């Protein structure tokens, strides 16, 4: 019966603790969530967070210096920017590149900390305690002295020097490799930002070229509408044709508004990438030296270049080495013996004792410690088994990225080839439409045709020019992507 009562009491205590645990881990009630959505977080907590943020960012140190470089706008008026100028701004002010820089700084610190792991470890401590002793019972006459109360002061200095620690040796190699990964990832960040800036700039130039083409076509349609109105007044034209021209012009105005939105989005992307206001870009045309550049290379050559120069692939490859070193470090930690030399010096002063007198002792200890992991030494199993799985995952990621990169390079190269063929045909179409404009104007001069026929020829020429410009900009974007994938530079010197 007594055991039953004890078990019942334990069950009640367990139920109470479980209920408290449930209450503590389930406080996101529907009422609380609804209040958060309607009222937001606590205003006092937000105000306190703002104050602490201002203090953290306002200190006169490396963190506070970031505000001058990344919180300001060097071009608040948004002047017209060239591609080279935006490249320079991106390299100076892009936060992704800045974070990659800080990751490199962190890798340097972590590597230095790994080196510290093999240097002497020295510590000092000072302790003051008050000891109150009372002998309650003893069969030793010496111990039956009664009570004692006295302070104890001790000073201790300890030194430990690793002699052989394979895990820490592998950790130094690991962090050196990790620093190399951070360096390559910094290069990858620069190339990624440069490519994104290049792509956004080309998209902005492409949109602006189309806007100009739409406006020119709208102007030609306006002239057609005026000519058709004159013919209608003379009884030689139809209102339906004039209305058709007006409807087409309204459609062009709508398309221009949509393209203006696309242009604004590209400028917004440039502003984010460069950390500066961008409201317009300089005039930009596709360099003739870039067109048909796929003829000087091949997809196989691009894949070979990417395997050697693409920083993202290189970083993934080195990460496999990093994972292998991590596995070796864990293996050494699980099974390798550790040999340490150690020394300590302790000065202890006791103001009293149970025997009536105080004492001062000085202990100096020097020795060597050999630790051999036998089974489950740290009580957490074997980390090397987990790291072996992570190593295989890293290898699979490397193979996947290399395969993806090869596929992207091949498809980009094919796109450049297809666009080159399309551009050649569009050039021919533009040339022929230009000849037709000249022929029609000659017919108008000889009285064989009317001005409205010339306007029709000009509209055809405008459409052919718009198609050609669009394809040229598409080729330029494909060329930039090919350069990025193969690890070539898109900086001003590389264009």
URKALIN-V135631 format. One record per residue. PHI is phi in whole degrees, 0 to 359 (* if undefined). Layout:
BEGIN
phi=<PHI/PHI>
END
This chain:
BEGIN
phi=<*/297/298/297/295/296/297/295/296/298/296/295/297/298/296/296/297/295/296/296/297/298/294/285/258/223/265/276/285/298/295/296/296/296/294/297/292/274/250/83/295/300/294/294/295/294/297/294/296/297/297/293/297/297/293/296/274/260/290/273/215/296/290/296/292/294/297/296/266/243/267/268/240/291/221/297/278/66/292/297/243/270/297/296/295/291/302/296/296/297/295/273/236/289/286/296/293/297/294/296/296/292/296/292/300/294/298/297/293/296/295/296/296/295/294/302/297/253/268/301/250/240/218/227/218/231/229/236/226/247/255/241/238/216/278/276/202/200/266/256/296/293/284/276/280/103/246/209/220/201/272/230/241/225/240/222/236/236/224/231/235/298/262/218/217/297/298/288/296/295/294/297/296/298/288/295/293/298/295/297/299/297/295/292/292/296/299/297/295/298/292/295/294/298/295/298/296/300/296/297/294/295/296/295/296/295/295/294/296/291/300/297/293/295/293/296/294/297/296/295/295/298/292/294/298/296/295/293/296/297/294/296/296/272/80/253/233/237/293/297/294/297/294/296/297/294/295/294/292/296/296/295/296/294/296/294/296/295/293/295/296/297/295/295/296/296/294/295/299/296/297/294/292/258/66/214/295/228/249/197/240/289/301/216/235/289/298/296/290/274/301/64/288/294/289/267/215/210/296/296/295/294/294/297/295/294/296/261/241/292/292/294/292/296/297/293/297/292/295/296/298/299/294/295/293/297/296/295/298/293/297/294/294/282/231/280/291/236/243/234/258/216/210/214/228/225/243/241/241/249/283/195/195/290/261/99/239/275/200/227/237/236/245/240/235/227/194/232/240/247/247/240/294/252/207/51/298/259/74/232/78/237/289/300/296/293/293/296/293/297/297/295/297/296/296/296/297/298/297/295/293/295/294/298/296/299/294/294/295/297/292/293/298/297/295/299/296/295/293/298/295/296/295/299/292/293/300/295/296/294/297/294/294/296/296/295/298/297/298/291/294/295/293/296/295/270/84/270/215/240/298/295/290/295/298/298/295/293/296/296/296/298/296/295/292/298/298/297/297/300/293/295/293/297/296/297/294/294/297/298/293/296/299/296/293/273/84/278/279/249/290/308/288/266/274>
END
